[in-house]
Amino acid sequence: MSEKLCYVGNKEPFEYTLSIVSGKWKLKIIYLLACMGTIRYGVLKRNIDGITHKMLSSQLKELQRKGIVLRRQYMQIPPKVEYFLSKKGKSLIPLVEAMCQWGKNHSTQL
């Protein structure tokens, strides 16, 4: 691996990034927000196969605490809530794009 990628003796940058995107659902949420922009909760849920209400809610809250996702709530009836990537969240888009490109390049090898 290149020195630019590997921080000899300091794995903290990698561990930090992993703490934000690890898990089954977080990258899927980030991917959808990157592709679709501002999304209502129901649209997110419909576009993530197999995720439960409890899990989506918990993952969104965790991404909010880490400053990746922002939540906008409108005071109306029925309630309306939208989610979108923060500036910090948008800085993950190159990572998501690189993963998509890698998948495109190697998916025929499966």
PERADA-V748259 format. One record per residue. N is the residue number from 1. RES is the residue in three letters. PHI is phi in degrees with one decimal (none if undefined). PSI is psi as a letter, one per 20 degrees, with the letter a starting at -180 (* if undefined). BURIAL is b if it has 16 or more other ideal C-beta (glycine too) atoms within 10 Angstrom, else e. Layout:
# PERADA-V748259
n/res/phi/psi/burial
N/RES/PHI/PSI/BURIAL
N/RES/PHI/PSI/BURIAL
This chain:
# PERADA-V748259
n/res/phi/psi/burial
1/MET/none/q/e
2/SER/-77.0/q/e
3/GLU/-64.2/h/e
4/LYS/-61.1/h/e
5/LEU/-79.7/g/e
6/CYS/-94.8/p/e
7/TYR/-100.3/n/e
8/VAL/-54.9/p/e
9/GLY/79.0/i/e
10/ASN/-135.5/n/e
11/LYS/-93.5/j/e
12/GLU/-58.0/g/e
13/PRO/-60.4/g/e
14/PHE/-65.1/g/e
15/GLU/-62.3/h/e
16/TYR/-63.3/g/e
17/THR/-60.1/g/e
18/LEU/-60.9/h/e
19/SER/-64.5/h/e
20/ILE/-83.5/g/b
21/VAL/-103.6/i/b
22/SER/-70.9/q/e
23/GLY/107.7/r/e
24/LYS/-74.3/h/e
25/TRP/-110.3/h/b
26/LYS/-59.7/g/b
27/LEU/-65.4/h/b
28/LYS/-65.5/g/b
29/ILE/-65.1/g/b
30/ILE/-61.0/g/b
31/TYR/-58.6/g/b
32/LEU/-63.7/g/b
33/LEU/-66.2/h/b
34/ALA/-66.8/h/b
35/CYS/-78.9/h/e
36/MET/-104.6/i/e
37/GLY/78.5/c/e
38/THR/-76.7/p/e
39/ILE/-133.3/q/b
40/ARG/-78.4/q/e
41/TYR/-53.8/g/b
42/GLY/-60.9/h/e
43/VAL/-66.8/g/e
44/LEU/-58.5/g/b
45/LYS/-61.0/g/e
46/ARG/-65.5/h/e
47/ASN/-94.4/j/e
48/ILE/-120.2/n/b
49/ASP/-59.0/p/e
50/GLY/87.4/i/e
51/ILE/-81.7/p/b
52/THR/-88.5/r/e
53/HIS/-57.5/g/e
54/LYS/-60.9/g/e
55/MET/-68.4/g/e
56/LEU/-62.1/g/b
57/SER/-59.3/g/e
58/SER/-65.9/g/e
59/GLN/-67.7/h/b
60/LEU/-63.6/g/b
61/LYS/-62.8/g/e
62/GLU/-65.8/g/b
63/LEU/-65.8/h/b
64/GLN/-67.0/g/e
65/ARG/-59.9/h/e
66/LYS/-85.9/j/b
67/GLY/79.7/j/e
68/ILE/-91.5/h/b
69/VAL/-118.2/q/b
70/LEU/-112.8/q/b
71/ARG/-121.3/p/e
72/ARG/-119.2/p/e
73/GLN/-112.6/p/e
74/TYR/-101.6/p/e
75/MET/-83.6/n/e
76/GLN/-150.4/r/e
77/ILE/-121.9/p/e
78/PRO/-69.9/q/e
79/PRO/-60.8/q/e
80/LYS/-126.9/p/e
81/VAL/-129.6/p/e
82/GLU/-124.7/q/b
83/TYR/-123.1/q/b
84/PHE/-156.6/r/b
85/LEU/-76.9/p/b
86/SER/-76.7/r/b
87/LYS/-59.7/g/e
88/LYS/-63.1/g/e
89/GLY/-64.0/g/b
90/LYS/-63.4/h/e
91/SER/-70.2/i/e
92/LEU/-84.7/i/b
93/ILE/-56.4/g/e
94/PRO/-59.4/h/e
95/LEU/-64.3/g/e
96/VAL/-64.6/g/b
97/GLU/-61.9/g/e
98/ALA/-63.6/h/e
99/MET/-66.0/g/e
100/CYS/-63.5/g/e
101/GLN/-64.6/g/e
102/TRP/-60.2/g/e
103/GLY/-62.3/g/e
104/LYS/-63.2/g/e
105/ASN/-71.5/h/e
106/HIS/-116.0/i/e
107/SER/-65.8/h/e
108/THR/-74.8/i/e
109/GLN/-88.7/i/e
110/LEU/-75.7/*/e
